[in-house]
Amino acid sequence: MRTVDLIRRKRDGEELSIEEIAFIVDSYTRGTIPDYQMASFLMAVYFAGMSDKEAEALTLRMLESGETIDLSSVSGIKVDKHSTGGVGDKTSLIAAPLAAAAGAMVPMISGRALGHTGGTLDKLESIPGFRTNLTVDEFRENLRMYSLAFMGQSEQVAPADAKMYALRDVTATIESIALVASSIMSKKLAEGIDSLVLDVKVGSGAFIKRQVDARRLAQMMVGIGRRADKRVQALITDMNQPLGYAIGNALEVMEVSQTLQNAGPTDLTRLSLELAARMIYLGRITMTLDDARELAQRKLLDGSGYKKFKEVITAQGGNAQVLDRFDLLPNATGAREIVCPRPGYISGIDAELIGRAATMIGAGRDTKDDHVDPAVGIILEVKTGQKVDADAVLCRVYYTKDDRLEEAAELVEDAFRISSAPPEDRELILEVVG
């Protein structure tokens, strides 16, 4: 078969066979299809979409391009949690310790920040000494000992996805629902997990802007997982304003510490508890979801989740004292206050603009080779719906270099919308799929 014929057929909206998708994936992984043809195919998928059958075939072929981590020697049901990416989203560092403290086995293979959304590995690596480059054997042993371990994706896990993702990143095809679903699920199925909780973000700060598209993505991923004999549930959650108050790696670790000590923001605490509960439930620790919610709440209140996170930090070479002494974390050298221009109500905080501003001062990366400054970021002082006076501080921008500070500050100012009347309340958890 010829690549150009498959590109044309997909461009025209035809469904490709399992064999044809296998040909595309295998040939590109081997290097016999050039980047320009694969880029054309990805753009055809972006516009024409894929059926569930095609997306599943793409997922499984990318999975089969590399190794699967064998966790069969670790007793218990293995359950992971994955977010499609948001601004201020540090729920993995809260939900995972809570679920592990409740008895779930939680292998977490996480990613890095790209664009305006944050990455779990970058947050963890802001903790001095913390190692995310574990070997599979180290990962397996830490999971066995502590019920929780974090590591980055190895080059041997779904290498076809890694190669295709790098091309998607520079060809404006990141947001394709089918490509997002197959990318996420190929990596998750390669982890050796039994169950998966998905947090599908929707709104200004997410890759997916419309709820109908978020629902389609959630349904596609849940379907792929279930056909692979995994228990999968997805929450569709609001990302029109940042989650919590902190945006930036070390700043978010501080907020994680506060939240695990039951002193965190309401929205972050609520979502983390719900994600932890569903991990506990899918891990078969409890018989009902309500029981799982009660158990997650108990592990927060009694400090078990906080203790578990400290154990894992120490086990992976980090300094767990940072959760008590924030001065041990990287700290910015400068701060800029952004003040309210007039009295009123906060009617919106554009999460994407906040995320882009944080990236601009070094908290994220525009390309995979960019350096991340763990100290910098933004801390909100207000949330949507709050009444504010003129000249009240809306947020503080923490920086170590001022070369793009003015540009970032302008973005932050534009992110806040002030109105004369309070906005309507918006739900944090919009839907559950699966």
Sequence and secondary structure as in RCSB ss.txt:
>XXXX:A:sequence
MRTVDLIRRKRDGEELSIEEIAFIVDSYTRGTIPDYQMASFLMAVYFAGMSDKEAEALTLRMLESGETIDLSSVS
GIKVDKHSTGGVGDKTSLIAAPLAAAAGAMVPMISGRALGHTGGTLDKLESIPGFRTNLTVDEFRENLRMYSLAF
MGQSEQVAPADAKMYALRDVTATIESIALVASSIMSKKLAEGIDSLVLDVKVGSGAFIKRQVDARRLAQMMVGIG
RRADKRVQALITDMNQPLGYAIGNALEVMEVSQTLQNAGPTDLTRLSLELAARMIYLGRITMTLDDARELAQRKL
LDGSGYKKFKEVITAQGGNAQVLDRFDLLPNATGAREIVCPRPGYISGIDAELIGRAATMIGAGRDTKDDHVDPA
VGIILEVKTGQKVDADAVLCRVYYTKDDRLEEAAELVEDAFRISSAPPEDRELILEVVG
>XXXX:A:secstr
  HHHHHHHHHTT    HHHHHHHHHHHHHT S HHHHHHHHHHHHHH   HHHHHHHHHHHHHTS     TTS 
S BEEEEE   SS  THHHHHHHHHHTT BEEEEE   BTTB  HHHHHHTSTT      HHHHHHHHHHHSEEE
EE  TTSSHHHHHHHHHHHTTT TT HHHHHHHHHHHHHTTT SEEEEEEEESTTSS  SHHHHHHHHHHHHHHH
HHTT EEEEEEEE SS SSSEESHHHHHHHHHHHHTT S HHHHHHHHHHHHHHHHHTTSSSSHHHHHHHHHHHH
HTTHHHHHHHHHHHHTT  GGGGT GGGS   SEEEEEE SSSEEEEEE HHHHHHHHHHTTSS SSTT    TT
 EEEES  TT EE TT EEEEEEES  TTHHHHHHHHHHHEEEESS      SEEEEE 
